[in-house]
Amino acid sequence: MEYLSIDRFEDDIAVCEREDMSVLLIRRDKLPIDAQPGNIIRLTDDGGILLDIEEENRRRQRISELYDGIFDEE
């Protein structure tokens, strides 16, 4: 299982970023129909691609906490 972030769409290609910052290009028609830039997708062991809203929310919360911590220290 691998998590990727959809960075952007370029025509019919989704440019996705891995956790190690490398890029994976996925044909847009292979993604869930409602996938958008900024979404987190999960590659399953059987080759499926799923939106992972829970992981996306965890990451957004963590970013918010980090952002708040920057300004709390001033």
CORNOR-V235146 format. One line per field, one symbol per residue. ss: DSSP state (~ for helix, > for strand, _ for the rest). phi: phi as a letter, one per 20 degrees, with the letter a starting at -180 (. if undefined). burial: I if it has 24 or more other C-alpha atoms within 12 Angstrom, else O. A space follows every 50 residues. Layout:
BEGIN
ss=???
phi=???
burial=???
END
This chain:
BEGIN
ss=_>>>>>>>>>__>>>>>>____>>>>>~~~_________>>>>_____>> >_~~~~~~~~~~~~~~~~~~~~__
phi=.cdcdfeadcledeeddefemfdcecfgfeeggefcgnfddceefenfcc fcffffffffffffffffffefef
burial=OIIIIIIIIOOOOIIIIOOOOOOIIIOIOOIOOOIOOIIIIIIOOOOOII IIOOOIOOOOOOOOOOOOOOOOOO
END
